[in-house]
């Protein structure tokens, strides 16, 4: 009887340990040294992730990318651009649980609130001065002004944003703890593709609000927490 109780207790501890490890993992752990993405012109099978390249064809070039070398196109209303590089673009990232990004923000530009449902983001300010902030599930704002060399972390799944707070273009590099972090933005989720009556009404109200005098919005405290 004692041996049965001991066996059940041991099994429970092992099961709890396995469940804890699985809950902490963002991407599945790799079971081999490397698995560069097999970028084939045609997808013939659908899996949770990306297929591996033939090991015989793996080379050092699979682990290098220059996709973040060039500044992004900031000729848009928000004067900003974000380039995200995942394992689909950078084969060497496959199964490593990582992806990276570059964000360029012109003077007076901003990156609207958005979230990454599958990853935490850690960003490094390479150039300029930006305001970075995120909002937790209790609607509490966490915000700081970041200068060159500063690092900031956005917890997984929380809305966050950037605003250029300097006098020149700002550049921010980020790393995510997932090879496919995903992105859900406010303007994309609500305004870009939804033509329902509710969304049209919301747009009308937003446009009306934008026409208010500047002194009506001077009391907004969004950027008070430096």
Buried (B, 14 or more C-beta within 10 A) or exposed (E): EEEEEEEEEEEEEEEEEEEEEEEEEBBEEEEEEBBBBBBEEEEEEEEEBBBBBEEEEBEEEBBEBEEBEEEBEBEEEBBBBBBBBBBBBBBBBBBBBBBBBBBBBBEEBBBBBBBBEBBBBBBBBBBBBBBBBBBEEEEEEBBEBBEBEBEBEBBBBBBBBBBBBBEEBBBBBBBBBBBBBBBEBBEEEEBEEEEEEEBEEBBEEEEEEEEEEEEEEEEEEEEEEE
